[in-house]
Amino acid sequence: MPKDPKQRQSAARRNPNGEGSIYQRSSDGRWVGQAYVLATDGNRKRKFVYGATWDEAHAKLIELKAQSQRGIPVPDRAWKLADYLPYWLKTYVSDLKPTTVRGYESAVRLHLVPALGTKRLGGLQVQHVKAFMDGFRRKCLCCTNGLDKIRPAGRRCCSVGRCCQSYPSARQVQFVHAVLRNALQHAMREELVSRNVAKLVRVPSPRYKIGKGLSVDQVRKILAASSGHRLHALYVTAATMGLRRGELVGLRWSDVDLDDGTLRVQQTVQRVAGTLHVLDAKTEDSEAVLPLPEFT
């Protein structure tokens, strides 16, 4: 005949050290399983599982020990997203380009932490992420970001009760989702979570329109107007080489070989929070030697 819970509890308490045990709490009647298992800091620590019945706690305890035996550590602490996301920014994102860091930090501070910060990292579910993304699409960014603070009093809307309904674009929705997905991917690498639930939530991809650029007549007018200006050479390069603004501003005379008629893009300049940052070119392809048209 099967043992009753009290007999099971008594037998579990006599288990050899390291096998774990199960007992019932007198405060609320819940069953608690405990065992020493491998933690993410490399040490063995006592961890707890909980269940409404002995069988539920026993099943969770078996799974906990099985993971430890397979070499899968359990989180050393029960991270909340409000704690883990700043840690991730500081540890993994701070070495990226300044504009990337600023964008990730804004997404975490303005959107992810306010909505999901109280969720446990290990308890985050697909439905939580989906509900957050659905709500984010309907959230006025002017209200959220407090944009009225930098507007003249006569132009204020959301702060005076006239919401302008400045909803995020498809690109902004995709970006915030990508920040959460990247953070959870690092949590997986640290073995703090077993799966990346953000990957299971799909967001629509933005559709970009192809810019037509300037017409030949418009380019001629710009170059005629800039003739004699100290930056005339820069305007000519911009009109004929198709470089990004940061690449143009980062050009030096040492990057130009007028004898061979070539240009090498080796650095870019970005402005972040009023500070200029000189960075390496975006990709290896960006550093390729470009032939200069004769006119340029």
ZADO-1210 file (C-alpha; in nm, 4 decimals, padded with zeros to 6 digits):
<atoms>
<atom x="00.0000" y="00.0000" z="00.0000" code="MET" pos="1"/>
<atom x="00.1257" y="00.3566" z="-00.0751" code="PRO" pos="2"/>
<atom x="00.2513" y="00.5607" z="00.2142" code="LYS" pos="3"/>
<atom x="00.0465" y="00.8507" z="00.3420" code="ASP" pos="4"/>
<atom x="00.2089" y="01.2001" z="00.3246" code="PRO" pos="5"/>
<atom x="00.3302" y="01.1851" z="00.6876" code="LYS" pos="6"/>
<atom x="00.4998" y="00.8486" z="00.6277" code="GLN" pos="7"/>
<atom x="00.6528" y="00.9866" z="00.3076" code="ARG" pos="8"/>
<atom x="00.7753" y="01.2935" z="00.4932" code="GLN" pos="9"/>
<atom x="00.9312" y="01.0797" z="00.7660" code="SER" pos="10"/>
<atom x="01.1055" y="00.8575" z="00.5109" code="ALA" pos="11"/>
<atom x="01.2315" y="01.1624" z="00.3173" code="ALA" pos="12"/>
<atom x="01.3878" y="01.3057" z="00.6302" code="ARG" pos="13"/>
<atom x="01.5939" y="00.9852" z="00.6654" code="ARG" pos="14"/>
<atom x="01.7333" y="01.0154" z="00.3126" code="ASN" pos="15"/>
<atom x="02.1141" y="01.0286" z="00.2813" code="PRO" pos="16"/>
<atom x="02.2698" y="01.3740" z="00.2760" code="ASN" pos="17"/>
<atom x="02.2293" y="01.5374" z="-00.0672" code="GLY" pos="18"/>
<atom x="01.9223" y="01.3355" z="-00.1637" code="GLU" pos="19"/>
<atom x="01.6909" y="01.6132" z="-00.0503" code="GLY" pos="20"/>
<atom x="01.3846" y="01.6108" z="00.1692" code="SER" pos="21"/>
<atom x="01.0202" y="01.7116" z="00.1664" code="ILE" pos="22"/>
<atom x="00.8209" y="01.8558" z="00.4542" code="TYR" pos="23"/>
<atom x="00.4925" y="02.0371" z="00.5102" code="GLN" pos="24"/>
<atom x="00.4866" y="02.3932" z="00.6398" code="ARG" pos="25"/>
<atom x="00.2656" y="02.4470" z="00.9390" code="SER" pos="26"/>
<atom x="00.2016" y="02.8108" z="00.8464" code="SER" pos="27"/>
<atom x="00.0083" y="02.7510" z="00.5245" code="ASP" pos="28"/>
<atom x="00.0077" y="02.3715" z="00.4680" code="GLY" pos="29"/>
<atom x="00.2243" y="02.3880" z="00.1524" code="ARG" pos="30"/>
<atom x="00.4756" y="02.1135" z="00.0853" code="TRP" pos="31"/>
<atom x="00.8415" y="02.2148" z="00.0530" code="VAL" pos="32"/>
<atom x="01.1190" y="02.0162" z="-00.1147" code="GLY" pos="33"/>
<atom x="01.4819" y="02.1013" z="-00.0541" code="GLN" pos="34"/>
<atom x="01.8140" y="01.9743" z="-00.1872" code="ALA" pos="35"/>
<atom x="02.1712" y="02.0883" z="-00.2386" code="TYR" pos="36"/>
<atom x="02.2242" y="02.1449" z="-00.6108" code="VAL" pos="37"/>
<atom x="02.4680" y="02.3180" z="-00.8437" code="LEU" pos="38"/>
<atom x="02.4241" y="02.6974" z="-00.8585" code="ALA" pos="39"/>
<atom x="02.5371" y="02.9454" z="-01.1244" code="THR" pos="40"/>
<atom x="02.8279" y="03.0633" z="-00.9051" code="ASP" pos="41"/>
<atom x="02.9824" y="02.7130" z="-00.9281" code="GLY" pos="42"/>
<atom x="02.9001" y="02.6084" z="-00.5711" code="ASN" pos="43"/>
<atom x="02.6372" y="02.3694" z="-00.4376" code="ARG" pos="44"/>
<atom x="02.3608" y="02.5493" z="-00.2512" code="LYS" pos="45"/>
<atom x="02.0360" y="02.4529" z="-00.0871" code="ARG" pos="46"/>
<atom x="01.7403" y="02.5297" z="-00.3109" code="LYS" pos="47"/>
<atom x="01.3679" y="02.4951" z="-00.2474" code="PHE" pos="48"/>
<atom x="01.0659" y="02.3886" z="-00.4534" code="VAL" pos="49"/>
<atom x="00.7027" y="02.4196" z="-00.3492" code="TYR" pos="50"/>
<atom x="00.3778" y="02.2374" z="-00.4160" code="GLY" pos="51"/>
<atom x="00.0213" y="02.2214" z="-00.2992" code="ALA" pos="52"/>
<atom x="00.0597" y="01.8437" z="-00.2492" code="THR" pos="53"/>
<atom x="00.3416" y="01.6072" z="-00.1564" code="TRP" pos="54"/>
<atom x="00.3396" y="01.4598" z="-00.5073" code="ASP" pos="55"/>
<atom x="00.3759" y="01.8032" z="-00.6696" code="GLU" pos="56"/>
<atom x="00.6690" y="01.8991" z="-00.4465" code="ALA" pos="57"/>
<atom x="00.8263" y="01.5560" z="-00.5029" code="HIS" pos="58"/>
<atom x="00.8044" y="01.5882" z="-00.8822" code="ALA" pos="59"/>
<atom x="00.9630" y="01.9344" z="-00.8736" code="LYS" pos="60"/>
<atom x="01.2382" y="01.8109" z="-00.6430" code="LEU" pos="61"/>
<atom x="01.3211" y="01.5229" z="-00.8791" code="ILE" pos="62"/>
<atom x="01.3428" y="01.7638" z="-01.1726" code="GLU" pos="63"/>
<atom x="01.5606" y="02.0033" z="-00.9717" code="LEU" pos="64"/>
<atom x="01.8084" y="01.7279" z="-00.8852" code="LYS" pos="65"/>
<atom x="01.8007" y="01.5866" z="-01.2379" code="ALA" pos="66"/>
<atom x="01.9024" y="01.9234" z="-01.3823" code="GLN" pos="67"/>
<atom x="02.1879" y="01.9477" z="-01.1331" code="SER" pos="68"/>
<atom x="02.3075" y="01.5985" z="-01.2240" code="GLN" pos="69"/>
<atom x="02.3103" y="01.6978" z="-01.5921" code="ARG" pos="70"/>
<atom x="02.5335" y="01.9941" z="-01.5030" code="GLY" pos="71"/>
<atom x="02.2621" y="02.2574" z="-01.5461" code="ILE" pos="72"/>
<atom x="02.2953" y="02.5089" z="-01.2605" code="PRO" pos="73"/>
<atom x="02.0000" y="02.6860" z="-01.1004" code="VAL" pos="74"/>
<atom x="02.0037" y="03.0662" z="-01.0669" code="PRO" pos="75"/>
<atom x="02.2054" y="03.1855" z="-00.7720" code="ASP" pos="76"/>
<atom x="01.9400" y="03.4459" z="-00.7034" code="ARG" pos="77"/>
<atom x="01.5788" y="03.4994" z="-00.8027" code="ALA" pos="78"/>
<atom x="01.6285" y="03.7885" z="-01.0436" code="TRP" pos="79"/>
<atom x="01.3470" y="04.0269" z="-01.1164" code="LYS" pos="80"/>
<atom x="01.3595" y="04.1935" z="-01.4564" code="LEU" pos="81"/>
<atom x="01.3971" y="04.5301" z="-01.2807" code="ALA" pos="82"/>
<atom x="01.7279" y="04.3960" z="-01.1414" code="ASP" pos="83"/>
<atom x="01.8489" y="04.1833" z="-01.4308" code="TYR" pos="84"/>
<atom x="01.7973" y="04.4310" z="-01.7172" code="LEU" pos="85"/>
<atom x="02.0218" y="04.7055" z="-01.5653" code="PRO" pos="86"/>
<atom x="02.2794" y="04.4359" z="-01.4851" code="TYR" pos="87"/>
<atom x="02.2646" y="04.3187" z="-01.8482" code="TRP" pos="88"/>
<atom x="02.3053" y="04.6758" z="-01.9766" code="LEU" pos="89"/>
<atom x="02.6098" y="04.7309" z="-01.7589" code="LYS" pos="90"/>
<atom x="02.7713" y="04.3940" z="-01.8250" code="THR" pos="91"/>
<atom x="02.7022" y="04.3244" z="-02.1921" code="TYR" pos="92"/>
<atom x="02.5789" y="04.6417" z="-02.3632" code="VAL" pos="93"/>
<atom x="02.8151" y="04.9076" z="-02.2286" code="SER" pos="94"/>
<atom x="03.0904" y="04.8115" z="-02.4764" code="ASP" pos="95"/>
<atom x="02.8713" y="04.8624" z="-02.7839" code="LEU" pos="96"/>
<atom x="02.8518" y="05.1830" z="-02.9842" code="LYS" pos="97"/>
<atom x="02.7181" y="05.4859" z="-02.7910" code="PRO" pos="98"/>
<atom x="02.4032" y="05.5196" z="-03.0017" code="THR" pos="99"/>
<atom x="02.3258" y="05.1501" z="-02.9466" code="THR" pos="100"/>
<atom x="02.3827" y="05.1800" z="-02.5718" code="VAL" pos="101"/>
<atom x="02.1564" y="05.4837" z="-02.5500" code="ARG" pos="102"/>
<atom x="01.8786" y="05.3137" z="-02.7468" code="GLY" pos="103"/>
<atom x="01.8919" y="04.9983" z="-02.5340" code="TYR" pos="104"/>
<atom x="01.8979" y="05.1990" z="-02.2113" code="GLU" pos="105"/>
<atom x="01.5949" y="05.4035" z="-02.3181" code="SER" pos="106"/>
<atom x="01.3972" y="05.0907" z="-02.4091" code="ALA" pos="107"/>
<atom x="01.4765" y="04.9345" z="-02.0708" code="VAL" pos="108"/>
<atom x="01.4093" y="05.2471" z="-01.8631" code="ARG" pos="109"/>
<atom x="01.0993" y="05.3761" z="-02.0408" code="LEU" pos="110"/>
<atom x="00.9208" y="05.0595" z="-02.1470" code="HIS" pos="111"/>
<atom x="01.0514" y="04.7244" z="-02.0219" code="LEU" pos="112"/>
<atom x="01.1094" y="04.7937" z="-01.6522" code="VAL" pos="113"/>
<atom x="00.7825" y="04.9862" z="-01.5944" code="PRO" pos="114"/>
<atom x="00.5787" y="04.7081" z="-01.7568" code="ALA" pos="115"/>
<atom x="00.7702" y="04.3900" z="-01.6686" code="LEU" pos="116"/>
<atom x="01.0063" y="04.4910" z="-01.3891" code="GLY" pos="117"/>
<atom x="00.8186" y="04.3061" z="-01.1135" code="THR" pos="118"/>
<atom x="00.8238" y="03.9756" z="-01.3045" code="LYS" pos="119"/>
<atom x="01.0706" y="03.7086" z="-01.1961" code="ARG" pos="120"/>
<atom x="01.3184" y="03.6250" z="-01.4683" code="LEU" pos="121"/>
<atom x="01.2476" y="03.2548" z="-01.4352" code="GLY" pos="122"/>
<atom x="00.8727" y="03.3122" z="-01.4175" code="GLY" pos="123"/>
<atom x="00.8368" y="03.5236" z="-01.7307" code="LEU" pos="124"/>
<atom x="00.5911" y="03.3574" z="-01.9659" code="GLN" pos="125"/>
<atom x="00.4995" y="03.3967" z="-02.3314" code="VAL" pos="126"/>
<atom x="00.1643" y="03.5504" z="-02.2383" code="GLN" pos="127"/>
<atom x="00.3405" y="03.8167" z="-02.0300" code="HIS" pos="128"/>
<atom x="00.5544" y="03.9233" z="-02.3253" code="VAL" pos="129"/>
<atom x="00.2614" y="03.9148" z="-02.5668" code="LYS" pos="130"/>
<atom x="00.0443" y="04.1248" z="-02.3355" code="ALA" pos="131"/>
<atom x="00.3274" y="04.3744" z="-02.2962" code="PHE" pos="132"/>
<atom x="00.3823" y="04.4066" z="-02.6722" code="MET" pos="133"/>
<atom x="00.0084" y="04.4461" z="-02.7370" code="ASP" pos="134"/>
<atom x="-00.0085" y="04.7209" z="-02.4738" code="GLY" pos="135"/>
<atom x="00.3047" y="04.8920" z="-02.6036" code="PHE" pos="136"/>
<atom x="00.1552" y="04.9284" z="-02.9510" code="ARG" pos="137"/>
<atom x="-00.1348" y="05.1252" z="-02.7981" code="ARG" pos="138"/>
<atom x="00.0798" y="05.3441" z="-02.5698" code="LYS" pos="139"/>
<atom x="00.1284" y="05.7129" z="-02.6464" code="CYS" pos="140"/>
<atom x="00.5035" y="05.7783" z="-02.6515" code="LEU" pos="141"/>
<atom x="00.4529" y="06.1476" z="-02.5830" code="CYS" pos="142"/>
<atom x="00.2838" y="06.0624" z="-02.2519" code="CYS" pos="143"/>
<atom x="00.5360" y="05.7888" z="-02.1691" code="THR" pos="144"/>
<atom x="00.8514" y="05.9842" z="-02.2504" code="ASN" pos="145"/>
<atom x="00.7301" y="06.3149" z="-02.1057" code="GLY" pos="146"/>
<atom x="00.8017" y="06.4985" z="-02.4305" code="LEU" pos="147"/>
<atom x="00.5852" y="06.7923" z="-02.3245" code="ASP" pos="148"/>
<atom x="00.8519" y="06.8972" z="-02.0753" code="LYS" pos="149"/>
<atom x="01.0670" y="07.0359" z="-02.3540" code="ILE" pos="150"/>
<atom x="00.7830" y="07.2042" z="-02.5450" code="ARG" pos="151"/>
<atom x="00.6630" y="07.5631" z="-02.5049" code="PRO" pos="152"/>
<atom x="00.3556" y="07.5941" z="-02.2834" code="ALA" pos="153"/>
<atom x="00.1301" y="07.6814" z="-02.5754" code="GLY" pos="154"/>
<atom x="00.2160" y="07.3626" z="-02.7643" code="ARG" pos="155"/>
<atom x="00.1645" y="07.1107" z="-02.4846" code="ARG" pos="156"/>
<atom x="-00.0864" y="06.8316" z="-02.5318" code="CYS" pos="157"/>
<atom x="-00.0588" y="06.5177" z="-02.3180" code="CYS" pos="158"/>
<atom x="00.0460" y="06.6988" z="-02.0000" code="SER" pos="159"/>
<atom x="-00.2664" y="06.9165" z="-02.0174" code="VAL" pos="160"/>
<atom x="-00.5088" y="06.6344" z="-02.0914" code="GLY" pos="161"/>
<atom x="-00.5091" y="06.6445" z="-02.4713" code="ARG" pos="162"/>
<atom x="-00.3355" y="06.3172" z="-02.5600" code="CYS" pos="163"/>
<atom x="-00.1823" y="06.3385" z="-02.9061" code="CYS" pos="164"/>
<atom x="-00.1923" y="05.9581" z="-02.9487" code="GLN" pos="165"/>
<atom x="00.1654" y="05.9407" z="-03.0712" code="SER" pos="166"/>
<atom x="00.1776" y="05.5629" z="-03.0982" code="TYR" pos="167"/>
<atom x="00.5046" y="05.3761" z="-03.1645" code="PRO" pos="168"/>
<atom x="00.5912" y="05.2860" z="-03.5212" code="SER" pos="169"/>
<atom x="00.6399" y="04.9280" z="-03.6357" code="ALA" pos="170"/>
<atom x="01.0163" y="04.9887" z="-03.6180" code="ARG" pos="171"/>
<atom x="00.9940" y="05.1069" z="-03.2553" code="GLN" pos="172"/>
<atom x="00.7823" y="04.8048" z="-03.1596" code="VAL" pos="173"/>
<atom x="01.0344" y="04.5761" z="-03.3279" code="GLN" pos="174"/>
<atom x="01.3265" y="04.7481" z="-03.1516" code="PHE" pos="175"/>
<atom x="01.1825" y="04.7198" z="-02.7994" code="VAL" pos="176"/>
<atom x="01.0999" y="04.3543" z="-02.8631" code="HIS" pos="177"/>
<atom x="01.4558" y="04.2979" z="-02.9878" code="ALA" pos="178"/>
<atom x="01.6031" y="04.4527" z="-02.6713" code="VAL" pos="179"/>
<atom x="01.4002" y="04.2162" z="-02.4504" code="LEU" pos="180"/>
<atom x="01.4867" y="03.9190" z="-02.6733" code="ARG" pos="181"/>
<atom x="01.8600" y="03.9995" z="-02.6582" code="ASN" pos="182"/>
<atom x="01.8521" y="04.0388" z="-02.2800" code="ALA" pos="183"/>
<atom x="01.6771" y="03.7034" z="-02.2327" code="LEU" pos="184"/>
<atom x="01.9225" y="03.5397" z="-02.4722" code="GLN" pos="185"/>
<atom x="02.2079" y="03.6465" z="-02.2450" code="HIS" pos="186"/>
<atom x="02.0110" y="03.5142" z="-01.9473" code="ALA" pos="187"/>
<atom x="01.9965" y="03.1775" z="-02.1265" code="MET" pos="188"/>
<atom x="02.3734" y="03.1834" z="-02.1792" code="ARG" pos="189"/>
<atom x="02.4138" y="03.2471" z="-01.8067" code="GLU" pos="190"/>
<atom x="02.1732" y="02.9559" z="-01.7502" code="GLU" pos="191"/>
<atom x="01.9353" y="03.1757" z="-01.5547" code="LEU" pos="192"/>
<atom x="01.6399" y="03.0729" z="-01.7735" code="VAL" pos="193"/>
<atom x="01.5803" y="02.7566" z="-01.9750" code="SER" pos="194"/>
<atom x="01.4220" y="02.9267" z="-02.2793" code="ARG" pos="195"/>
<atom x="01.3840" y="03.2673" z="-02.4399" code="ASN" pos="196"/>
<atom x="01.0104" y="03.3374" z="-02.4245" code="VAL" pos="197"/>
<atom x="01.0473" y="03.6617" z="-02.6233" code="ALA" pos="198"/>
<atom x="01.1511" y="03.4553" z="-02.9267" code="LYS" pos="199"/>
<atom x="00.8111" y="03.2854" z="-02.9183" code="LEU" pos="200"/>
<atom x="00.6267" y="03.6181" z="-02.9598" code="VAL" pos="201"/>
<atom x="00.6149" y="03.7495" z="-03.3140" code="ARG" pos="202"/>
<atom x="00.6047" y="04.1197" z="-03.3974" code="VAL" pos="203"/>
<atom x="00.5354" y="04.2609" z="-03.7450" code="PRO" pos="204"/>
<atom x="00.8379" y="04.3653" z="-03.9479" code="SER" pos="205"/>
<atom x="00.8430" y="04.7297" z="-04.0577" code="PRO" pos="206"/>
<atom x="00.8109" y="04.8097" z="-04.4261" code="ARG" pos="207"/>
<atom x="01.0617" y="05.0645" z="-04.5509" code="TYR" pos="208"/>
<atom x="01.0089" y="05.2921" z="-04.8446" code="LYS" pos="209"/>
<atom x="01.2972" y="05.3251" z="-05.0856" code="ILE" pos="210"/>
<atom x="01.4200" y="05.6827" z="-05.0932" code="GLY" pos="211"/>
<atom x="01.4473" y="05.8375" z="-05.4364" code="LYS" pos="212"/>
<atom x="01.7231" y="06.0781" z="-05.3388" code="GLY" pos="213"/>
<atom x="01.7863" y="06.4076" z="-05.5120" code="LEU" pos="214"/>
<atom x="01.7440" y="06.4698" z="-05.8806" code="SER" pos="215"/>
<atom x="02.0420" y="06.5735" z="-06.0946" code="VAL" pos="216"/>
<atom x="01.9032" y="06.9258" z="-06.1162" code="ASP" pos="217"/>
<atom x="01.8691" y="06.9494" z="-05.7375" code="GLN" pos="218"/>
<atom x="02.2276" y="06.8291" z="-05.6882" code="VAL" pos="219"/>
<atom x="02.3543" y="07.0900" z="-05.9326" code="ARG" pos="220"/>
<atom x="02.1753" y="07.3661" z="-05.7417" code="LYS" pos="221"/>
<atom x="02.3211" y="07.2491" z="-05.4084" code="ILE" pos="222"/>
<atom x="02.6742" y="07.2348" z="-05.5459" code="LEU" pos="223"/>
<atom x="02.6357" y="07.5746" z="-05.7112" code="ALA" pos="224"/>
<atom x="02.5139" y="07.7253" z="-05.3826" code="ALA" pos="225"/>
<atom x="02.8027" y="07.5721" z="-05.1857" code="SER" pos="226"/>
<atom x="03.0688" y="07.6815" z="-05.4342" code="SER" pos="227"/>
<atom x="03.3396" y="07.8735" z="-05.2509" code="GLY" pos="228"/>
<atom x="03.2287" y="07.7438" z="-04.9101" code="HIS" pos="229"/>
<atom x="03.4965" y="07.5761" z="-04.6979" code="ARG" pos="230"/>
<atom x="03.2879" y="07.2542" z="-04.6949" code="LEU" pos="231"/>
<atom x="03.2253" y="07.2491" z="-05.0700" code="HIS" pos="232"/>
<atom x="03.4388" y="06.9338" z="-05.1059" code="ALA" pos="233"/>
<atom x="03.2212" y="06.7626" z="-04.8460" code="LEU" pos="234"/>
<atom x="02.9028" y="06.8506" z="-05.0376" code="TYR" pos="235"/>
<atom x="03.0545" y="06.7137" z="-05.3583" code="VAL" pos="236"/>
<atom x="03.1489" y="06.3901" z="-05.1809" code="THR" pos="237"/>
<atom x="02.8018" y="06.3602" z="-05.0255" code="ALA" pos="238"/>
<atom x="02.6332" y="06.4094" z="-05.3648" code="ALA" pos="239"/>
<atom x="02.8447" y="06.1576" z="-05.5537" code="THR" pos="240"/>
<atom x="02.9576" y="05.8849" z="-05.3094" code="MET" pos="241"/>
<atom x="02.6368" y="05.7817" z="-05.1257" code="GLY" pos="242"/>
<atom x="02.7977" y="05.7843" z="-04.7796" code="LEU" pos="243"/>
<atom x="02.6130" y="05.8051" z="-04.4487" code="ARG" pos="244"/>
<atom x="02.6220" y="06.1344" z="-04.2589" code="ARG" pos="245"/>
<atom x="02.8440" y="05.9908" z="-03.9832" code="GLY" pos="246"/>
<atom x="03.0863" y="05.8572" z="-04.2446" code="GLU" pos="247"/>
<atom x="03.0996" y="06.1935" z="-04.4223" code="LEU" pos="248"/>
<atom x="03.1670" y="06.3850" z="-04.1019" code="VAL" pos="249"/>
<atom x="03.4370" y="06.1337" z="-04.0055" code="GLY" pos="250"/>
<atom x="03.6399" y="06.1859" z="-04.3263" code="LEU" pos="251"/>
<atom x="03.9914" y="06.3239" z="-04.3048" code="ARG" pos="252"/>
<atom x="04.2189" y="06.4461" z="-04.5824" code="TRP" pos="253"/>
<atom x="04.4446" y="06.1506" z="-04.4996" code="SER" pos="254"/>
<atom x="04.1609" y="05.9207" z="-04.6147" code="ASP" pos="255"/>
<atom x="04.1762" y="06.0677" z="-04.9669" code="VAL" pos="256"/>
<atom x="04.4304" y="05.9633" z="-05.2294" code="ASP" pos="257"/>
<atom x="04.3940" y="06.2130" z="-05.5122" code="LEU" pos="258"/>
<atom x="04.6794" y="06.0559" z="-05.7121" code="ASP" pos="259"/>
<atom x="04.5066" y="05.7170" z="-05.7320" code="ASP" pos="260"/>
<atom x="04.1575" y="05.8702" z="-05.7163" code="GLY" pos="261"/>
<atom x="04.0397" y="05.6664" z="-05.4162" code="THR" pos="262"/>
<atom x="03.8657" y="05.7246" z="-05.0831" code="LEU" pos="263"/>
<atom x="03.8875" y="05.5052" z="-04.7741" code="ARG" pos="264"/>
<atom x="03.6128" y="05.5300" z="-04.5093" code="VAL" pos="265"/>
<atom x="03.7772" y="05.4306" z="-04.1816" code="GLN" pos="266"/>
<atom x="03.5758" y="05.6062" z="-03.9102" code="GLN" pos="267"/>
<atom x="03.2401" y="05.7629" z="-03.8313" code="THR" pos="268"/>
<atom x="03.1282" y="06.0390" z="-03.5968" code="VAL" pos="269"/>
<atom x="02.8166" y="06.0083" z="-03.3793" code="GLN" pos="270"/>
<atom x="02.6557" y="06.2604" z="-03.1459" code="ARG" pos="271"/>
<atom x="02.5039" y="06.1090" z="-02.8308" code="VAL" pos="272"/>
<atom x="02.3568" y="06.3307" z="-02.5578" code="ALA" pos="273"/>
<atom x="02.5512" y="06.6295" z="-02.6897" code="GLY" pos="274"/>
<atom x="02.8869" y="06.4489" z="-02.6980" code="THR" pos="275"/>
<atom x="03.0698" y="06.3567" z="-03.0178" code="LEU" pos="276"/>
<atom x="03.2123" y="06.0044" z="-03.0471" code="HIS" pos="277"/>
<atom x="03.4668" y="05.9023" z="-03.3128" code="VAL" pos="278"/>
<atom x="03.4228" y="05.5313" z="-03.3924" code="LEU" pos="279"/>
<atom x="03.5552" y="05.2729" z="-03.6335" code="ASP" pos="280"/>
<atom x="03.3629" y="05.2185" z="-03.9561" code="ALA" pos="281"/>
<atom x="03.0380" y="05.0245" z="-03.9182" code="LYS" pos="282"/>
<atom x="03.1452" y="04.7087" z="-04.1070" code="THR" pos="283"/>
<atom x="03.4481" y="04.5705" z="-04.2877" code="GLU" pos="284"/>
<atom x="03.2742" y="04.6454" z="-04.6174" code="ASP" pos="285"/>
<atom x="03.2501" y="05.0098" z="-04.5112" code="SER" pos="286"/>
<atom x="03.6307" y="05.0215" z="-04.4936" code="GLU" pos="287"/>
<atom x="03.6737" y="04.9175" z="-04.8565" code="ALA" pos="288"/>
<atom x="03.8705" y="05.1495" z="-05.0842" code="VAL" pos="289"/>
<atom x="03.6190" y="05.3409" z="-05.2989" code="LEU" pos="290"/>
<atom x="03.7031" y="05.4797" z="-05.6451" code="PRO" pos="291"/>
<atom x="03.6382" y="05.8518" z="-05.6772" code="LEU" pos="292"/>
<atom x="03.4509" y="05.9739" z="-05.9849" code="PRO" pos="293"/>
<atom x="03.6626" y="06.2156" z="-06.1902" code="GLU" pos="294"/>
<atom x="03.4291" y="06.5018" z="-06.1004" code="PHE" pos="295"/>
<atom x="03.4662" y="06.4301" z="-05.7290" code="THR" pos="296"/>
</atoms>
